[in-house]
Amino acid sequence: MSNIYEFLKEFLEKFAKDHNIMDEDIDVVSIRPLTKEEAIGNPERNDFPILKGKEVMIEASFKGSKGQAFTDEPGNFKGTVRDLLRFPLTNNKNRAFFIASLNAILRHFGIVEGTKHCKNNEPELCSYSFVRYISENFRKPKIAFFGFQPAMISAFKDKFEIRVIDLDEDNIGSKKYGLEIFGQDKEEEIISWCDLIVATGSTVANGTIEKYISAGKPVIFYGVTGASVCKILNLRRFCPYSK
């Protein structure tokens, strides 16, 4: 287990003790996979990973507050915060349980916002907003883009020099929106080449986040999964249409 996950567990354990929620046994942390429509509605594009079944959005509920996370290893969990802290964060399923729950808990206490995914045409609106945000803050950087997010890739490709890396074997080696999709074997080369890393917040659930935050390049995370982690670690996050 990497240090970042040890730190996050220590953070949540201290937070839970300080707020006396370790043994909540009425309003428990509960997680369930969401349907595609619940997670993303009916967007214009049909190639989002969640619509292809490659990733599943899970949702944690804590005292009525919701926190979500993308994962390729979905499952269901019901228990107390203490039970959650017993999970070793050594696989994607446990990390997704933990991250979704952390999002819900910190959302309940008003520490984070935007822990539920945007829907329908909002991914498209987000993408154009993201282009403006990057242009205003980084001018015209070379971007290493991690995670196949079709609306963003489509919007970015006409404005920036961009190289895309994905974990989905069905995407690697193919061309999407005129861009070749690379695999992890090209990570070092592309990170060295870029001026800016743009990465899905799902990297915190799949265990790859540390390589990006330690790369020595500015990083922006997008999406709901990384809401709490970006807040705790003071990382830059862009997710203007999340709920």
C-alpha positions as a printed Julia matrix, in Angstrom:
243×3 Matrix{Float64}:
   0.0    0.0     0.0
   1.39   3.35   -0.97
   1.89   6.21    1.46
  -0.96   8.24    0.02
  -3.49   5.59    1.07
  -1.97   5.23    4.51
  -2.28   9.0     4.87
  -5.91   8.98    3.71
  -6.85   6.21    6.14
  -5.15   8.06    8.98
  -6.98  11.23    7.96
 -10.38   9.53    7.96
  -9.73   7.68   11.21
  -8.79  10.91   13.0
 -11.7   12.77   11.4
 -14.15  10.04   12.41
 -12.9   10.01   16.0
 -12.97  13.8    16.23
 -16.57  13.87   14.96
 -17.68  10.77   16.88
 -18.82   8.83   13.8
 -16.66   5.69   14.05
 -19.56   3.51   15.16
 -22.53   5.01   13.37
 -24.99   2.14   13.27
 -28.16   3.86   12.05
 -26.88   6.14    9.3
 -24.3    3.7     7.99
 -21.96   4.02    5.05
 -23.67   2.13    2.24
 -22.6    1.7    -1.35
 -24.41   0.45   -4.42
 -23.61   0.45   -8.13
 -25.64   3.04  -10.05
 -27.43   2.42  -13.31
 -26.06   4.21  -16.36
 -28.95   6.66  -16.4
 -28.55   7.44  -12.7
 -24.84   8.04  -13.15
 -24.69  10.13  -16.33
 -28.24  10.52  -17.68
 -28.52  10.56  -21.46
 -25.51  12.39  -22.91
 -25.16  13.21  -26.59
 -22.15  10.9   -27.0
 -22.39   7.14  -26.61
 -18.7    6.37  -26.04
 -18.28   7.34  -22.4
 -16.67   4.4   -20.57
 -19.62   4.09  -18.21
 -22.0    3.66  -21.15
 -19.81   0.88  -22.54
 -19.77  -0.98  -19.26
 -16.01  -0.56  -18.81
 -16.41   1.39  -15.58
 -19.2    1.54  -13.03
 -20.16   4.46  -10.82
 -20.72   3.48   -7.22
 -22.39   5.72   -4.69
 -21.86   5.95   -0.95
 -24.52   7.38    1.33
 -23.71   8.87    4.72
 -26.5   10.54    6.69
 -28.23  11.42    3.42
 -25.15  12.87    1.73
 -23.9   11.15   -1.42
 -20.41  10.5    -2.66
 -19.52   8.77   -5.92
 -16.52   7.06   -7.46
 -15.75   5.35  -10.77
 -14.3    1.84  -10.63
 -13.77  -1.2   -12.81
 -14.32  -3.42   -9.74
 -17.78  -2.53   -8.4
 -19.41  -4.12   -5.41
 -21.67  -3.47   -2.45
 -20.78  -2.63    1.14
 -22.81  -1.83    4.21
 -21.31  -1.16    7.63
 -19.89   1.47    9.93
 -17.02   3.86    9.33
 -14.98   1.62   11.61
 -15.75  -1.33    9.32
 -14.69   0.71    6.31
 -11.34   1.55    7.9
 -10.57  -2.16    8.29
 -10.35  -2.63    4.51
  -6.79  -2.82    3.15
  -6.61  -0.34    0.29
  -4.67  -2.71   -1.91
  -7.19  -3.35   -4.7
  -9.52  -1.29   -6.86
 -12.72  -2.47   -5.16
 -11.63  -1.51   -1.64
 -10.17   1.78   -2.8
 -13.45   2.64   -4.57
 -15.46   1.81   -1.43
 -13.15   4.0     0.62
 -13.02   6.95   -1.8
 -16.78   7.06   -2.44
 -17.38   6.9     1.31
 -14.81   9.6     2.01
 -16.57  11.8    -0.55
 -19.94  11.22    1.14
 -18.63  11.83    4.66
 -16.8   15.05    3.83
 -19.79  16.18    1.76
 -22.02  15.71    4.82
 -19.76  17.93    6.91
 -19.6   20.63    4.21
 -15.9   20.17    3.54
 -16.25  19.24   -0.14
 -18.8   19.84   -2.87
 -19.38  18.29   -6.26
 -19.43  14.63   -5.24
 -22.14  13.57   -7.72
 -21.58  13.25  -11.48
 -22.98  15.71  -13.99
 -25.56  14.45  -16.49
 -26.97  14.75  -19.99
 -25.3   17.61  -21.93
 -23.22  18.83  -18.98
 -20.1   16.79  -19.92
 -20.04  18.75  -23.19
 -20.46  22.09  -21.4
 -17.76  21.09  -18.93
 -15.33  20.33  -21.74
 -15.62  23.77  -23.3
 -15.29  25.38  -19.87
 -12.18  23.28  -19.29
 -10.62  24.55  -22.52
 -11.17  28.14  -21.38
  -9.8   27.37  -17.91
  -6.59  25.85  -19.26
  -6.13  28.65  -21.82
  -6.53  31.3   -19.12
  -4.22  29.6   -16.64
  -1.65  27.79  -18.81
  -1.99  29.51  -22.22
  -1.24  26.77  -24.78
   0.4   23.82  -23.01
   1.28  20.41  -24.35
  -1.12  18.15  -22.48
  -0.7   14.57  -21.29
  -4.3   13.41  -20.9
  -4.94  10.35  -18.73
  -8.27   8.56  -19.03
 -10.56   8.34  -22.05
 -13.08  11.16  -21.6
 -14.49  11.66  -25.12
 -16.09  15.1   -24.68
 -12.89  16.57  -23.27
 -10.64  14.95  -25.83
 -12.84  16.22  -28.64
 -12.78  19.77  -27.24
  -9.06  19.76  -26.41
  -7.71  18.42  -29.69
  -8.44  21.58  -31.68
  -6.95  23.9   -29.05
  -3.93  22.09  -27.63
  -1.28  19.59  -28.53
  -2.49  16.53  -26.65
  -1.48  12.9   -26.15
  -3.92  10.48  -24.56
  -3.21   7.46  -22.36
  -5.87   4.98  -21.28
  -6.0    1.67  -19.41
  -8.76   0.14  -21.55
  -7.2   -2.45  -23.87
 -10.02  -1.88  -26.38
  -8.91   1.75  -26.77
  -5.14   1.35  -26.73
  -3.67   1.5   -30.22
  -6.89   2.82  -31.76
  -7.61   6.31  -33.02
 -10.28   8.37  -31.33
 -11.17  11.85  -32.6
  -8.08  11.7   -34.78
  -5.73  10.94  -31.87
  -3.89   7.71  -31.16
  -4.69   6.27  -27.72
  -1.52   5.09  -25.97
  -1.05   2.54  -23.2
   0.91   2.7   -19.96
   4.13   1.75  -21.73
   4.24   5.33  -23.08
   3.63   7.09  -19.76
   7.17   8.14  -18.94
   7.79   9.42  -22.46
   4.56  11.4   -22.58
   4.94  12.85  -19.08
   8.46  13.98  -19.99
   7.09  15.58  -23.18
   4.15  17.46  -21.68
   3.79  20.83  -19.96
   0.58  19.87  -18.13
  -0.97  16.63  -16.91
  -4.75  16.32  -17.01
  -5.9   13.15  -15.26
  -9.16  11.56  -14.26
  -9.83  11.55  -10.55
 -10.42   7.81  -10.95
  -6.65   7.47  -10.64
  -7.11   7.68   -6.88
  -9.39   4.63   -7.0
  -7.24   2.56   -9.38
  -4.02   3.24   -7.49
  -2.13   5.26  -10.13
  -2.47   8.78   -8.72
   0.96   8.98   -7.08
   2.88   8.78  -10.35
   1.14  11.93  -11.57
   1.43  14.07   -8.45
   5.11  13.14   -8.14
   5.94  13.79  -11.82
   7.16  17.35  -11.3
   4.56  18.77  -13.71
   1.41  20.77  -12.95
  -1.59  18.45  -12.68
  -5.33  19.01  -12.97
  -7.7   16.24  -11.93
 -11.2   16.12  -13.36
 -14.33  14.3   -12.21
 -16.15  13.45   -9.0
 -14.01  10.56   -7.77
 -11.15  12.77   -6.64
 -13.25  15.39   -4.84
 -12.14  14.66   -1.27
  -8.62  13.56   -2.08
  -7.95  16.77   -4.02
  -9.29  18.79   -1.09
  -7.24  16.88    1.5
  -4.02  16.94   -0.52
  -4.56  20.46   -1.93
  -4.54  19.26   -5.54
  -6.07  21.19   -8.43
  -9.45  19.81   -9.55
 -11.81  20.88  -12.33
 -15.4   19.66  -12.09
 -17.77  22.67  -12.46
 -20.97  20.79  -13.27
 -20.81  18.13  -10.57
 -23.61  18.19   -8.02
